């Protein structure tokens, strides 16, 4: 309900053969880049899943660490001291797109794989990514965000984050068949495609991946969804964090719509329309009650009652799939995701992204892959 489209687009076309790189090895070395901030507890597990990949081509891991209130930097330094494949770079701004650009700049290999501090790569992820890049000629391949919860609240959020009832039918959220698509979760890039696009636009503090993939597609590159590249993701631990997350998603999706004409569709307008309808209903209820107008009061009650009925109907469909305590959280999480995304979209100020040229990295000269990474 709140994210992007499920299918491919007419602009998603494979790179011409002349633009496809020649990798002497069928398994070229891979650079993994991570933007990290405030991930003291989760970072070791995320790094462990990267380094445990059974990939014979070799890999390096670049951690771009932003200012944190916890011991994230110390943990990152300890991990780097224990494994020469890990490099740590500073990200003074603490922002994700800047961190990713810094990590890419410090990396050296022809395939760039993005990983987040909350994500856990499944076994065989690197092999699948490189093979898919070769077979499809895509600029970027990736899978979906396989949200998994530990606590009852997280389990409810995880279900909502992987259901069309919570986030819409986008394949990088809910899974689906392989094929061209608008965006993917995280992603494995051909370096030259990422360089030609100019990297991540540092104006976009959220939705930076969707915006980058849009520019790649408009330049003729292919974004390819591969269902076996699902990456485990740990949702936020509390309702406040979830609300803030989806409020920012909505805000920045509006920015993408402003900056890139033609990227909005009816699916994106459903959450803000719901928020507006519920606000209008609340005003009608107050006016009807204050003025003793039964017709206005009844009309005001109709929309929230219909919305509540829909939420309860969705909850009923998963009554046997979730533990009771998680099920009790589900209506609250769905409402929070819908209304926070919609409110963020409606209140998104134009000042979020300055007008003018995008903040892109300069296109670097072609890089040559080198041997094993040294810190």
C-alpha positions, 0 to 999 in steps of 0.5 A: 500500500505504501511503496513502489510498483511490482512490475517492470517498466518499459524503460528497463532495458538491458545494457547493450553488449558493448557496455557490458564489462569483460570480467576475465574471471567468472567470479570477479572480486566483490566489494561490499559497502555498508553505511553504519551508525548506531549499530553496536549490537547488530553490526557483528552479526551483519559483518559475520554473515558477509564474511561467511559467504562461500564466494571464491572470487574474494571480497573486501568489506568497507564500513563507512561509520557515522557519528554514533551515541553507542560504541559502533566505531569501536566495534567496527575497529575491532572487527577490522583489526581481526580481519584484513578484508575489512576497511573502516572509513569515516562518514562525518555527516552520518547520512546514508547516501554520503556513507555509501559514496565514501565506501564505494570510493574506498573500494576497489573491485568491479562488483559493488554489493550494498549491505545494511547494518540491520541486514543478514545475508543468506548463504550463497548471496554473492554467488547468486548476485554475480551470476545474475549480473552475468546472465542478465546484463543488468546494472543492478540485481537484488532481492527483497527485504525478508523482514523477520522479528524476534519480539512479538512487536517485531513479528507483527511489523515483519508480517506487515512489511512483507505483505501487500496490505502493509507496503503494497505489491513491490517485489523488493518488499514482498517477493515475486517472480524474477524479472525487470523491476523499478528497484530492489532491496540493497543490490549488487551493482556493476561498478561502471554502471554505478560510476556512470550514474554518479553514485547516490544523490546525497540530497536524498537522505531517504529513498536514495536507492529508489532514486539511484535505480530510477536514474540507472533505468532512465540511462538504459540500464536494467534493474533485475529482481531475483527472488532467491536474493532475499535478505533478512532484516530486523524491524524497529524495536518499538512503535515510535521508531516504526512511525518515524521510519515510515513518516520519513519514507513518505516524506522522501517519496514525495521528494522523488515525485517532485524531482522526477516527474512521472514517478507517482501513481495511484498506489502511492496516493492511497496512504495520503488519501487515507490520512486525509479522509480520516482527518476529514472524518474526525472534523465531521464527527466534531462538527456533527457532535457540536452542532447536533447534526446526526447526518454529519456525525454519521457521515464522519463515522463511515470512513473510520469504521470502514478503515477499521473493518479493513484492518480487522479483516486483514488481521483475521486472515493471519490469525493462525500464522502469528502468535497471539501476542504478535497478532494483537500488535498487527492492527496497530502496526498497520495503522501506524505504517499507513498513516505515518507514511501518508502524513509524511507524504502530505507534509513533505516540505519543498526545502528537503531537497534544494532546487538545482543540480543533484548532489552526485559524485563525479564519475571516476576514471575506470578502476582496475580490480586489484588483489585481496583487500588490505586494511 
